[in-house]
Amino acid sequence: MNWYDAQSVKELKEIGSFEEVVALASEELGKGISLSASNWEELLFAVHSLNTLFTKKEIGVDDDYFRSPVDKLIFSLIELDGKNRQKQLGIGPLHYKNSELAKKWKNATASKLHEDRCKHPKAKEAWHKMEEIYKEMIGK
C-alpha cells in the first residue's frame, strides 16, 4: 500500500513508523509540497487533504464488466483519457513529480502487457499508450 492510499491510521502504521511515513511522503512529494503533522491523526488528515486536492472522483469502470484485470487495463489505456484514465490506472500527481514512482508504475504495467504474457489483440496498442504516458510522467 502507498501512503497516499491510506484510509486509516492503522493503514498508515502498516507502512512504517510515523517518522518513516512522513519521510517517505516528503520525499515523494518533492520540494514544492511539505507535510506538517505531529501525530498519526494529523498525518491522515494531511493525506486525505492532498488526495482531495489532487484527485477528483470521476465515473469509474465496473470491474464486473471485464473478463480479466488485463482486459480492464487495456481498455483503460486505450479507450479512456484524462482523469478517468488516471484514476483507473492508479496514476496520481506524484507520478509526475517522482520519476521512481513513475518507473514503478511503468514496470508493473509493462509486466502485465508484455507480449510473452499477454495475447490480447490490442496489447501492442496499449503498450504504446503506456510508453506515451510514462514519457509524459518523466517529462520527455
N, CA and C of each residue as an Amber inpcrd file, in Angstrom:
protein
   420
   0.8360000  -1.1880000   0.0000000   0.0000000   0.0000000   0.0000000
   0.8720000   1.2400000   0.0000000   0.4430000   2.2370000  -0.7250000
   1.1220000   3.5210000  -0.7510000   0.5510000   4.4120000   0.3440000
   1.3820000   5.2830000   0.8900000   0.9370000   6.1650000   1.9690000
  -0.2510000   7.0110000   1.5350000  -0.2950000   7.4190000   0.2620000
  -1.3640000   8.2920000  -0.2070000  -2.6700000   7.5470000  -0.4560000
  -2.6550000   6.2170000  -0.3700000  -3.8770000   5.4250000  -0.4940000
  -4.4870000   5.0790000   0.8680000  -3.7870000   5.4060000   1.9380000
  -4.2380000   5.0360000   3.2860000  -5.5710000   5.6960000   3.6260000
  -6.4560000   4.9030000   4.1920000  -7.7660000   5.3930000   4.5940000
  -7.9270000   5.4440000   6.1100000  -6.9080000   4.9700000   6.8330000
  -6.9910000   4.9660000   8.2950000  -5.5830000   5.0750000   8.8770000
  -5.5430000   5.4170000  10.1620000  -4.2690000   5.4760000  10.8700000
  -3.6290000   4.0840000  10.8730000  -4.4370000   3.0630000  11.0310000
  -3.9260000   1.6860000  11.0440000  -3.1810000   1.3810000   9.7390000
  -3.7500000   1.7890000   8.6060000  -3.0920000   1.5510000   7.3200000
  -1.7900000   2.3300000   7.2120000  -1.7490000   3.5520000   7.7280000
  -0.5040000   4.3190000   7.7300000   0.5550000   3.6210000   8.5780000
   0.1560000   3.1060000   9.7320000   1.0970000   2.4240000  10.6300000
   1.6530000   1.1490000  10.0140000   0.8850000   0.5180000   9.1320000
   1.3610000  -0.6900000   8.4570000   2.5040000  -0.3880000   7.4950000
   2.6070000   0.8510000   7.0620000   3.6590000   1.2510000   6.1260000
   4.9950000   1.4110000   6.8530000   4.9380000   1.8880000   8.0890000
   6.1680000   2.0890000   8.8570000   5.9100000   2.9700000  10.0590000
   6.9970000   3.3960000  10.6950000   6.8710000   4.2840000  11.8450000
   6.3840000   5.6480000  11.3590000   5.9460000   6.4770000  12.2940000
   5.4760000   7.8160000  11.9560000   6.5500000   8.5800000  11.1780000
   7.7750000   8.5490000  11.7060000   8.8720000   9.2670000  11.0650000
   9.1500000   8.7190000   9.6730000   9.0890000   7.3890000   9.5100000
   9.3480000   6.7800000   8.1990000   8.2810000   7.1740000   7.1780000
   7.0230000   7.1830000   7.5990000   5.9340000   7.5270000   6.6800000
   6.0270000   9.0000000   6.2890000   6.3010000   9.8620000   7.2350000
   6.4540000  11.2910000   6.9330000   7.6330000  11.5020000   5.9860000
   8.7450000  10.8220000   6.2410000   9.9220000  10.9530000   5.3680000
   9.6240000  10.4470000   3.9590000   8.9330000   9.3210000   3.8610000
   8.5780000   8.7630000   2.5580000   7.6590000   9.7140000   1.8000000
   6.6520000  10.2110000   2.4890000   5.7100000  11.1440000   1.8600000
   6.4320000  12.4160000   1.4220000   7.2790000  12.9490000   2.2780000
   8.0090000  14.1790000   1.9500000   8.9220000  13.9660000   0.7510000
   9.5660000  12.8100000   0.7000000  10.4500000  12.5050000  -0.4310000
   9.6530000  12.4040000  -1.7360000   8.5170000  11.7230000  -1.6860000
   7.7200000  11.5460000  -2.8930000   7.0400000  12.8450000  -3.3300000
   6.7080000  13.6910000  -2.3800000   6.0750000  14.9610000  -2.7240000
   7.0600000  15.9280000  -3.3690000   8.3120000  15.8000000  -3.0280000
   9.3130000  16.6940000  -3.5910000   9.4210000  17.9900000  -2.8040000
  10.1890000  18.9130000  -3.3300000  10.4820000  20.1550000  -2.6180000
   9.3310000  21.1430000  -2.6080000   8.4050000  21.0420000  -3.5390000
   7.3440000  22.0270000  -3.6540000   6.2300000  21.8850000  -2.6370000
   6.0800000  20.6980000  -2.0410000   4.9870000  20.4480000  -1.1110000
   5.5730000  19.7830000   0.1310000   5.1350000  20.2270000   1.2970000
   5.6190000  19.6020000   2.5260000   4.4430000  19.2200000   3.4160000
   4.6580000  18.1880000   4.2040000   3.6520000  17.7480000   5.1690000
   4.0010000  18.2840000   6.5330000   2.9990000  18.7750000   7.2230000
   3.1940000  19.2480000   8.5830000   2.2310000  18.4880000   9.4800000
   2.7610000  17.5060000  10.1930000   1.9260000  16.6970000  11.0750000
   2.7570000  16.2990000  12.2900000   2.1250000  16.3130000  13.4480000
   2.8460000  15.9350000  14.6680000   2.3340000  14.6320000  15.2620000
   1.2740000  14.0550000  14.6550000   0.7720000  12.7650000  15.1250000
   0.0660000  12.0510000  13.9650000  -0.3320000  10.8160000  14.2260000
  -0.9350000   9.9870000  13.1740000  -2.2200000  10.5940000  12.6120000
  -3.0470000  11.1380000  13.4840000  -4.3180000  11.7030000  13.0340000
  -4.1010000  12.8970000  12.1170000  -3.1510000  13.7470000  12.4710000
  -2.8400000  14.8970000  11.6250000  -2.2610000  14.4410000  10.2840000
  -1.4490000  13.3920000  10.3270000  -0.8760000  12.8640000   9.0910000
  -1.9730000  12.3010000   8.1820000  -2.8980000  11.5650000   8.7620000
  -4.0080000  11.0240000   7.9730000  -4.8400000  12.1670000   7.3760000
  -5.0890000  13.2000000   8.1540000  -5.8200000  14.3600000   7.6510000
  -5.0690000  15.0010000   6.4800000  -3.7440000  15.1240000   6.6010000
  -2.9350000  15.7020000   5.5270000  -3.0090000  14.8370000   4.2720000
  -2.9470000  13.5190000   4.4380000  -3.0480000  12.6000000   3.3040000
  -4.3940000  12.7700000   2.6130000  -5.4680000  12.7940000   3.4020000
  -6.7990000  12.9700000   2.8190000  -6.9370000  14.3370000   2.1400000
  -6.3480000  15.3500000   2.7350000  -6.4000000  16.6830000   2.1380000
  -5.6720000  16.7120000   0.8040000  -4.5100000  16.0770000   0.7470000
  -3.7690000  16.0120000  -0.5180000  -4.5660000  15.2470000  -1.5720000
  -5.1780000  14.1530000  -1.1680000  -5.9820000  13.3820000  -2.1160000
  -7.1610000  14.1980000  -2.6320000  -7.7860000  14.9520000  -1.7510000
  -8.9060000  15.7970000  -2.1690000  -8.4220000  16.8800000  -3.1190000
  -7.2690000  17.4300000  -2.8220000  -6.7060000  18.4860000  -3.6490000
  -6.3070000  17.9800000  -5.0320000  -5.6990000  16.7880000  -5.0730000
  -5.1240000  16.2990000  -6.3210000  -6.0010000  15.3460000  -7.1140000
  -7.0530000  14.8350000  -6.5160000  -7.8870000  13.8970000  -7.2590000
  -9.3220000  14.3670000  -7.2340000 -10.0090000  14.0000000  -8.2500000
 -11.4160000  14.3240000  -8.3620000 -12.1140000  13.0250000  -8.7060000
 -13.0900000  12.6680000  -7.9350000 -13.7920000  11.4170000  -8.1840000
 -14.5320000  11.5080000  -9.5160000 -14.2090000  10.6100000 -10.3890000
 -14.8350000  10.5550000 -11.7020000 -15.6110000   9.2530000 -11.8100000
 -16.3520000   9.1200000 -12.8660000 -17.0910000   7.8930000 -13.0950000
 -16.0960000   6.7740000 -13.2920000 -16.2520000   5.6920000 -12.5540000
 -15.3390000   4.5690000 -12.6350000 -15.7960000   3.5440000 -13.6570000
 -14.9480000   2.5590000 -13.8530000 -15.2560000   1.4570000 -14.7500000
 -15.5150000   0.2390000 -13.8840000 -16.6530000  -0.3800000 -14.0580000
 -17.0700000  -1.5190000 -13.2590000 -16.1910000  -2.7350000 -13.5310000
 -15.6050000  -3.3150000 -12.4800000 -14.7440000  -4.4850000 -12.6190000
 -15.4880000  -5.6880000 -13.1900000 -16.7720000  -5.8120000 -12.9060000
 -17.5340000  -6.9700000 -13.3600000 -17.7520000  -6.9690000 -14.8730000
 -17.4920000  -5.8780000 -15.5150000 -17.7060000  -5.7470000 -16.9520000
 -16.6350000  -6.4870000 -17.7520000 -15.4330000  -6.6310000 -17.1880000
 -14.2920000  -7.1850000 -17.9040000 -14.0470000  -8.6460000 -17.5460000
 -13.5220000  -9.3830000 -18.5170000 -13.2020000 -10.7990000 -18.3020000
 -12.0050000 -10.9670000 -17.3900000 -11.0930000  -9.9930000 -17.4190000
  -9.8780000 -10.1070000 -16.6130000  -9.3620000  -8.7070000 -16.2810000
  -8.4850000  -8.6230000 -15.2770000  -7.8710000  -7.3330000 -14.9570000
  -7.0530000  -6.7700000 -16.1300000  -6.4590000  -7.6470000 -16.9340000
  -5.6860000  -7.1800000 -18.0860000  -6.6120000  -6.5410000 -19.1200000
  -7.7940000  -7.1210000 -19.3170000  -8.7630000  -6.5100000 -20.2330000
  -9.1290000  -5.1080000 -19.7600000  -9.3260000  -4.9540000 -18.4630000
  -9.6530000  -3.6420000 -17.9120000  -8.4880000  -2.6700000 -18.0860000
  -7.2680000  -3.1600000 -17.8660000  -6.0730000  -2.3360000 -18.0410000
  -5.9590000  -1.8470000 -19.4820000  -6.1340000  -2.7520000 -20.4310000
  -6.0270000  -2.3880000 -21.8410000  -7.1240000  -1.4000000 -22.2330000
  -8.3380000  -1.6470000 -21.7730000  -9.4330000  -0.7090000 -22.0340000
  -9.0990000   0.6690000 -21.4680000  -8.6170000   0.6990000 -20.2380000
  -8.3070000   1.9730000 -19.5850000  -7.2200000   2.7380000 -20.3330000
  -6.2120000   2.0290000 -20.8140000  -5.1360000   2.6740000 -21.5550000
  -5.6090000   3.2240000 -22.8940000  -6.3970000   2.4330000 -23.6120000
  -6.7530000   2.7870000 -24.9910000  -7.9980000   3.6600000 -25.0910000
  -9.0160000   3.3510000 -24.3190000 -10.3200000   3.9870000 -24.5080000
 -10.5920000   5.1810000 -23.6000000  -9.9440000   5.2520000 -22.4460000
 -10.1890000   6.3590000 -21.5260000  -9.1480000   7.4510000 -21.7310000
  -9.4480000   8.6210000 -21.1910000  -8.4720000   9.6920000 -21.2190000
  -8.6190000  10.5530000 -19.9800000  -7.6980000  11.4570000 -19.8110000
  -7.7580000  12.4070000 -18.7120000  -7.8240000  11.7760000 -17.3350000
  -8.6300000  12.4030000 -16.4890000  -8.7460000  11.9720000 -15.0910000
  -9.3160000  10.5650000 -14.9550000 -10.2440000  10.2050000 -15.8300000
 -10.8030000   8.8530000 -15.7700000  -9.7170000   7.8110000 -16.0140000
  -8.8640000   8.0520000 -17.0080000  -7.7690000   7.1080000 -17.2730000
  -6.8260000   7.0490000 -16.0820000  -6.4480000   8.2050000 -15.5830000
  -5.5130000   8.2310000 -14.4540000  -6.0730000   7.4760000 -13.2540000
  -7.3380000   7.6930000 -12.9760000  -7.9620000   7.0070000 -11.8440000
  -7.9290000   5.4950000 -12.0400000  -8.3110000   5.0330000 -13.2140000
  -8.3600000   3.5990000 -13.4770000  -6.9750000   2.9600000 -13.4790000
  -5.9670000   3.7300000 -13.8620000  -4.6060000   3.1900000 -13.9220000
  -3.8350000   3.3970000 -12.6210000  -4.4580000   4.0560000 -11.6490000
  -3.7900000   4.2910000 -10.3720000  -2.7000000   5.3480000 -10.4560000
  -2.8590000   6.2760000 -11.3750000  -1.8750000   7.3420000 -11.5630000
  -2.3430000   8.5890000 -10.8250000  -1.4510000   9.1490000 -10.0350000
  -1.7540000  10.3820000  -9.3210000  -0.7160000  11.4400000  -9.6410000
  -0.8740000  12.6130000  -9.0990000   0.0540000  13.7130000  -9.3690000
   1.4940000  13.3950000  -8.9680000   1.6570000  12.5330000  -7.9780000
   3.0120000  12.1960000  -7.5330000   3.7910000  11.4430000  -8.6010000
   3.0850000  10.7330000  -9.4670000   3.7700000  10.0140000 -10.5500000
   4.4780000  10.9890000 -11.4940000   3.9750000  12.2130000 -11.5720000
   4.5730000  13.2270000 -12.4450000   5.6880000  14.0050000 -11.7490000
   5.7720000  13.8650000 -10.4400000   6.7930000  14.5670000  -9.6690000
   7.9470000  13.6440000  -9.2910000   7.6770000  12.3470000  -9.2380000
   8.6630000  11.3870000  -8.7540000   8.9380000  10.3450000  -9.8310000
  10.1170000  10.4120000 -10.4270000  10.4400000   9.5020000 -11.5350000
  10.5220000   8.0470000 -11.0870000  10.9010000   7.8010000  -9.8320000
  10.9520000   6.4190000  -9.3370000   9.5450000   5.8280000  -9.2280000
   8.6090000   6.6240000  -8.7680000   7.2210000   6.1800000  -8.6880000
   6.6610000   5.9300000 -10.0890000   7.0030000   6.8030000 -11.0280000
   6.5670000   6.6320000 -12.4180000   7.1520000   5.3480000 -13.0010000
   8.4160000   5.1090000 -12.7290000   9.0750000   3.8980000 -13.2400000
   8.4500000   2.6430000 -12.6320000   8.1240000   2.7070000 -11.3700000
   7.4830000   1.5670000 -10.7100000   6.1330000   1.2660000 -11.3650000
   5.3600000   2.3160000 -11.6630000   4.0760000   2.1350000 -12.3470000
   4.2940000   1.5130000 -13.7160000   5.2590000   2.0530000 -14.4570000
   5.5150000   1.5420000 -15.8060000   5.9170000   0.0690000 -15.7700000
   6.8120000  -0.2940000 -14.8690000   7.2720000  -1.6800000 -14.7930000
   6.1360000  -2.6300000 -14.4280000   5.2830000  -2.2140000 -13.4940000
   4.1460000  -3.0600000 -13.1080000   3.1740000  -3.2250000 -14.2710000
   2.9350000  -2.1350000 -14.9870000   2.0230000  -2.1770000 -16.1350000
   2.6320000  -2.9890000 -17.2700000   3.8980000  -2.7730000 -17.5290000
   4.5840000  -3.4840000 -18.6050000   4.5920000  -4.9940000 -18.3670000
   4.7330000  -5.3920000 -17.1170000   4.7520000  -6.8350000 -16.8270000
   3.4290000  -7.4960000 -17.1890000   2.3450000  -6.7440000 -17.1280000
   1.0330000  -7.2970000 -17.4790000   0.7880000  -7.2870000 -18.9820000
   1.4470000  -6.3710000 -19.6900000   1.2100000  -6.2180000 -21.1290000
   2.2750000  -6.8680000 -22.0070000   3.3250000  -7.3830000 -21.4090000
   4.4280000  -7.9320000 -22.1980000   3.9330000  -9.0150000 -23.1440000
   4.4590000  -8.9930000 -24.3590000   3.9760000  -9.9050000 -25.4160000
   4.1320000 -11.3810000 -25.0550000   5.0710000 -11.7230000 -24.1820000
   5.2250000 -13.1190000 -23.7580000   4.0990000 -13.5660000 -22.8280000
   3.4590000 -12.6200000 -22.1660000   2.3960000 -12.9410000 -21.2000000
   1.0040000 -12.6000000 -21.7090000   0.8930000 -11.5340000 -22.4840000
  -0.4130000 -11.0110000 -22.8750000  -0.6590000 -11.2550000 -24.3610000
  -1.7020000 -11.9890000 -24.6520000  -2.0370000 -12.3100000 -26.0470000
  -3.2580000 -11.5250000 -26.5360000  -3.6510000 -10.5050000 -25.7880000
  -4.8040000  -9.6810000 -26.1600000  -4.5250000  -9.0040000 -27.5000000
  -5.5130000  -8.9400000 -28.4030000  -5.2870000  -8.3410000 -29.7200000
  -4.9020000  -6.8540000 -29.6780000  -5.2230000  -6.1600000 -28.6050000
  -4.8840000  -4.7300000 -28.5130000  -3.7270000  -4.4660000 -27.5480000
  -3.0110000  -5.5180000 -27.1730000  -1.9210000  -5.3710000 -26.2150000
  -0.8220000  -4.4470000 -26.7370000  -0.4910000  -4.5510000 -28.0060000
   0.5680000  -3.7190000 -28.5780000   0.1670000  -2.2380000 -28.5550000
  -1.0770000  -1.9600000 -28.8910000  -1.5800000  -0.5870000 -28.8510000
  -1.5460000  -0.0490000 -27.4110000  -1.9390000  -0.8880000 -26.4640000
  -1.9150000  -0.4930000 -25.0510000  -0.4770000  -0.2530000 -24.5920000
   0.4470000  -1.0840000 -25.0710000   1.8650000  -0.9230000 -24.7260000
   2.3590000   0.4520000 -25.1790000   2.0340000   0.8240000 -26.3950000
   2.4610000   2.1320000 -26.9110000   1.8550000   3.2800000 -26.1000000
   0.6060000   3.1460000 -25.7040000  -0.0410000   4.1790000 -24.8850000
   0.6260000   4.2600000 -23.5180000   0.9720000   3.0970000 -22.9420000
   1.6690000   3.0760000 -21.6600000   2.9990000   3.8210000 -21.7770000
   3.7390000   3.5670000 -22.8510000   5.0200000   4.2520000 -23.0830000
   4.8130000   5.7640000 -23.1900000   3.7810000   6.1690000 -23.8960000
   3.4640000   7.5920000 -24.0700000   3.1500000   8.2460000 -22.7200000
   2.3530000   7.5760000 -21.9170000   2.0020000   8.1110000 -20.5960000
   3.2340000   8.2150000 -19.7200000   4.0740000   7.1850000 -19.7550000
   5.3020000   7.1930000 -18.9560000   6.2120000   8.3550000 -19.3520000
   6.3400000   8.6000000 -20.6560000   7.1840000   9.7080000 -21.1170000
   6.6350000  11.0450000 -20.6320000   5.3150000  11.1790000 -20.5850000
   4.7080000  12.3920000 -20.0410000   5.0520000  12.5420000 -18.5640000
   5.0450000  11.4100000 -17.8350000   5.3390000  11.4520000 -16.4030000
   6.7450000  11.9520000 -16.1440000   7.6840000  11.4840000 -16.9370000
   9.0930000  11.8430000 -16.6870000   9.5380000  13.0630000 -17.4790000
   8.6120000  13.6500000 -18.2250000   8.8900000  14.8950000 -18.9150000
   9.7000000  14.7780000 -20.1880000   9.5500000  13.6680000 -20.8940000
  10.2800000  13.5110000 -22.1710000   9.3390000  13.6140000 -23.3320000
